Amino acid sequence: MSLPPTAVLDVRLTRMRARLAEAKLDALVVTQPAKQRYLASHRGSAGVLVVTPTRVDLLVDTRYQEAVRARQESLQACPGLQPHLVPGSYDDALVEYLGTLDAPVVGFVAGQTGPFDHDPQALEALGDDGGRYLLVDPLRRDHVGTPL
């Protein structure tokens, strides 16, 4: 499967950011590989993509570090993507990353198989106060989010 050119990814991210604004979300966390591939051309089986109004960050471990660098130097580069190395657990890295992000309301894509869909302790690690983190479906305009 070929990857889209940078211009197509730019249009996709622009649309996603418009949906984030409509849903009053400051960031969107995407862990599903197919959705990461659609938004950022990340082909890995692991990773965490975070889209904000001004940023696209991809948390990856060392297995994907070189592939992401090479893709960002290609005609399929994701506009503005910044890779972040995950030295250990993806869960721990995401908790740490979200702690540094200025994003009062964060959406997690519905239907993901990540720890935050099923693990109350993971939510406790995030320090959720019952309103910052929402389970969302950004592809449906009528779905604004359910607190995790």
N, C-alpha and C positions, 0 to 999 in steps of 0.2 A: 504494500500500500504506500503510495507516494504521499509526501507531506505537502501542505499548501505553502504558497509563497508568503513572504512577510506581509504583503499588502492585504491578503485574505485574513491572516491572523489579526491584523490591526482592526479590520472591520468587525471581526468577531468580538474582540476585546472592547471595542467601542460600544457595541450592542449590549454586552454583558454589563459594562459600567452604567449604561442607561437603566438597565433593569435593577442594578444595585441601588441606584438613586431612587427609582420608583418605590422600591421596597424599603427604603430608608436604612440600608445596610452600609456599613463603613468598610467591610471586607467580606470576602467569600473564600472559604476553605474548600478545596476540591482534592479528594483523595482517589477518586475512581480513575484508573488509567485511561479509559476511553475518553473521558471528559478532559483530562489533562492533555491528551493528544489533540483533541479538537481545539482547545483554547491556546495551547502553547507548543504544540508539536513535540511534547515529551513522550518518548516511546517506551520508557521504562515501566517495569511492573511494580515499582515502588517509588514513592515520592509524595510530596505535599505541595500543591500549588495554591498560592494565596493571591487573590486579585483585589486590589483596592482602587479607588479613583485615580491614583497616580502611580501605582506600582504593580509589578508582576513579579512575585518571588517564588522560587522553586527550591524547596528543601529536598536535597538528595544525598545519598551516601556515596562513598568513593567509587562504587561500581558504575555510577552514571556521570561522574564528574567530567571525564574527558569527552564523552558523547555530547553532553550539554554544551561544553565549551566549543566543540567543533560545529555543532548545529548553530550556535549563536554567531559563528563566522561565515555561515552559509546564506544562500538565498531563501532559506526557510527559517531564518532567525525570528524568534518571538520578540516583537517590539518592546524594549525596555526590560526584558527579563533579567533578573538578578539571581544567580544560583547561590544557595547557602548550603554549606557542607554539614551533613548530619553525622556527628562523630559516634553516635551510639543509637539509642532508641529514637524512632520517629516520634513517638508519643511525647517523650521528654523534650525533644527539640521543638515540637510544635508548641508545647506549653511555654517554653522559654521564649520562643519567637513571638507568640501572641502577647506575652508580658511586655515586650518592647514596642509593640505596635500601637500607635495612637488611633484606635478603632473602638469607639464605645459599643457598637453593635456589630457582631460578627455572625455571618451565616455559614452553616455547614450544609453542603448539598445533601438533600434527602436521598435515602437509599444507598448511602455509602456503607462500606463494610469496615469503617474505621472504629477505633475504640470509643469514640464519643457518642456513637449511636446506641451502645449497649452497656457501657461501663460507668456506673455512677462515680467510682473512685477517680476515673479520668476527668470527669467534670469537676470534682472537688479540687483536683490538681490545678485546673484552670482558674479556680477561684470564682466560679460563676455565682452571681447573686440572684439568679432566677430571671434575668432579663437581658444579659449581654449576649448570650449565645443562642442562636435560633437555628432550627432545622428548616431549611428552605428548599424550594424547587425553583431555581431561577429561570427555568424554561417556561414556567407557567405564570402568566401575569396575575392570575387571581390568587396565587399562593404567596402570602406575605410572611409567613413564618410562624413556627410553634416553638416556644421555649424548650430547650433541651432539658 
